[in-house]
Amino acid sequence: MKMAFIGGGNMAAALIGGMVRQGMDVGSILVVEPFDAARTKLKLEFDIHCIDSASAALAEVDAIVMAVKPQNMREAAQSIAPHLHGQLVVSIAAGTRITDLARWLGGHGSIVRCMPNTPALVSMGITGMFAAPAVKPAQRADAERILRAVGEVVWLHSEALLDPVTAVSGSGPAYVFYFLEAMAEAGAKLGLDPADAKKLALATFAGAARLAADSPDDFATLRTKVTSKGGTTEAALNVMAERRVKEAIVAAMEAASARGTELGVLLGKD
């Protein structure tokens, strides 16, 4: 598979690194990146071919990954439209709907829209994916191969579900960092050395996530197993329940999903 990236930022670099680790020849990858510093960084890291604007070379690739910011997607899509002849187009931009992207691409229909998250930068991401009807089975497999290079994937039966995916996993790392921040601050407030509090919080979160991933129990059962009646954990969870922490988290994620839908409408306006 020959492929091109439109945009050479952090997520593109993560995907390129993942593909290279899986055995892809860097000679089969092209990057279109207008900024000199980003091109230089990619060349130094991967010895990869980079150009500063879309060209006829795009007609020779099998897949094109749109790795630009949502507000730049229209311009980027219009720049590559003349070079399309049925190639797979993978969008990793939040909020950009397939109907709008297809319009900017001149009616091109072979589009897979994805919502990865930042743990992809350390090859521990997860990506929600939706394929337009025109995407062929082989192209769907290629899209999955690209995103699996940086973590797990979940295929969705409706594009509308990408907004909830954004709320759960796309924005999710920020919630985790927020909770870690609170745990570390609480530890320091209780007398721990700040560096020790940070280390304890990180290890606890990573260990609990691994335990949950390896266990057949659901999250509620796992929580119950570490909550002794009248103990310290119950005291903490009682405060969280009184202050409706779970309800606040659910409401926050509903707001994130709704905002994703709103952004899709705003970004698609002509």
Stockholm file with secondary structure:
# STOCKHOLM 1.0

chainA/1-270         MKMAFIGGGNMAAALIGGMVRQGMDVGSILVVEPFDAARTKLKLEFDIHCIDSASAALAEVDAIVMAVKPQNMREAAQSIAPHLHGQLVVSIAAGTRITDLARWLGGHGSIVRCMPNTPALVSMGITGMFAAPAVKPAQRADAERILRAVGEVVWLHSEALLDPVTAVSGSGPAYVFYFLEAMAEAGAKLGLDPADAKKLALATFAGAARLAADSPDDFATLRTKVTSKGGTTEAALNVMAERRVKEAIVAAMEAASARGTELGVLLGKD
#=GR chainA/1-270 SS CCEEEECCSHHHHHHHHHHHHTTCCGGGEEEECCCHHHHHHHHHHHCCEEESSCCGGGGGCSEEEECSCGGGHHHHHHHHGGGCSSCEEEECCTTCCHHHHHHHTTSCCCEEEEECCGGGGGTCEEEEEEECTTCCHHHHHHHHHHHHTTEEEEECSCGGGHHHHIIIIISHHHHHHHHHHHHHHHHHHTTCCHHHHHHHHHHHHHHHHHHHHHCSSCHHHHHHHTCCTTSHHHHHHHHHHHTTHHHHHHHHHHHHHHHHHHHHHHHTCC
#=GC SS_cons         CCEEEECCSHHHHHHHHHHHHTTCCGGGEEEECCCHHHHHHHHHHHCCEEESSCCGGGGGCSEEEECSCGGGHHHHHHHHGGGCSSCEEEECCTTCCHHHHHHHTTSCCCEEEEECCGGGGGTCEEEEEEECTTCCHHHHHHHHHHHHTTEEEEECSCGGGHHHHIIIIISHHHHHHHHHHHHHHHHHHTTCCHHHHHHHHHHHHHHHHHHHHHCSSCHHHHHHHTCCTTSHHHHHHHHHHHTTHHHHHHHHHHHHHHHHHHHHHHHTCC
//
